[in-house]
Amino acid sequence: MCSTYGGKYGRQINRQVSVFEVTENLPNIWQGSQYFIKVERKGYRKDKFYHQIVYYLSSCYQTAKKFSEKIQGHWGIENQLHWVKDVIFAEDTSPLHHLQSAVNFSVLKTICLNLFRLLGFLSITEGRRWLGQRLWLLPILIE
């Protein structure tokens, strides 16, 4: 078991991660899974208490501390990439229905996102506004 405590963005979070060996037969879809990982999160978001328990399956053994680090790393990707593409770039509501077009535009959005981060913008919306007022810089930035 591993416990961590932290807080960012007005949150206080206590995470407790436990690892258990799978002792029962699982459905074929999860065949090969050998460990259950239980993550319990308690804390406050903007002075409002929350309590959440989530479970993961793994086919390889890691310590509870290592699973905790990997799970937090996954959520970092989710929050810094997928959420931005879904909300800021409205990727989920895109009118593109042809697979290759959607993939091409997704790649372009990822390039833009990385460009804004390289330029030091923490807020992608702020970076879009900045670039919108300086479109003449776009060819220079892409080189």
N, C-alpha and C positions, 0 to 999 in steps of 0.2 A: 504494500500500500504506500502511496505517495501523496502527501498533502502540500499544496502550494497556496500562497496568499498573495494577491496583487490587486492593483487598481489603476485604471486609466480612464480618462474621459468621464469623470464623475462617478465611477463605479468602484465598488469594493467587492472582490470576488475571492471566495475560498473554494478551491478545487480539491477533490479527493478522488484519486484514481486507484482502482483495485483490479487485479488480474486473476482470473479463475480458469482452470483447465476445463475444457469441454468434456463432460463425462457421459453424455447421452448422444444417441444418433441424431444427426441433424438432417433436414430435408436435403435432397440432392443439390439444390441451388447453392447451399452453403457447405457442400462437401469439401473436406480438406481444412475446414476451420478447426483450430485446436485450442483457441483461447477466447474467452469472453473478457471484454474490458468494460468496466463500469466507471463512468465519470459522473460524479455528483458535484453540482455547482450550487453554491448558496452565496447570497450577497445582496447588495443594494445597487440599484440604478436610479439615480436622481431621487434618493431617499425612499424608494419603493423596494420592499423586500421581494426577492424571487428565490425559488428553489427548483432545480431542474436535475433530472437523472437521465442520462443517455447511455446506450450500450453500443459496443462495437464488437466485431468478430475479427480474429486474425489467424492466419495460418502459420505465423512464426512467433517465437517467444521473444519478448522484450521485457525489461523491467518496467514496473509501474511508472517510474520517473521518465524512462525513455518514451513510453507510450504517451505520457502527458506532454512531453516536448513535441512529439510528432503531431498529436492532435491539435495542439495550439498552433503549430506551424501550418497545418492545413487550413485552419480558420483565418490565419493571416493571409493566405492566398485567396481564400473565398472573399474576404473583406476588401482586399486591395486590388483584386482583378475582376472576379466575377460580378461582385456587387456593383462596381463602378461601370462595367460594361452593360449590365442590366439596367441600372437606374440612370446614370449620367448619359450614356450613349444610347439608351432605349433599345438595346439589342433584342429584348424579348418581344417588343412590339413592332419589330422591323417588318416592313411590307414585302421584303424579299422572301420569295418562296422557293426559288431555284437553289438547290444545295450549293453549287459551286459559287454562285453570286454571294450567298450568305457567308460562306467560308472566307471568300476574298475580302468582303467588307469587315468581317470579324478580325482578320489579320491586320488590315489597315487601322482599325480602331486600337488594336493592341500596340501597333507601332506608334500611334499618336499618344497613347497613354504612357509608353516608355519615354517618348520624347519630352512630354511635360515633366515627368519625374527627373529626367536628366537635366532639364533646365531649372530644377530645384522647386517646382511647384508641389506643395503638399495637397492643395485643392485642385482637382482636375477642372472644375468649373472656373476657377480663377485663371488657370492656364488657358482655357478656351477663350475667355474674355480677352486676355492679354494678346493672344495670337490673332483674334478677330480684329483687333485694332492695328495689327502689324502684318497683314497678309503678305506684304512684299518680302518678309523674312522667310517665308515658307521654303522657297527653293534653296536658300542658304542653309537652313536647318537640316534639310534632308541630305545634303552632300556628306 
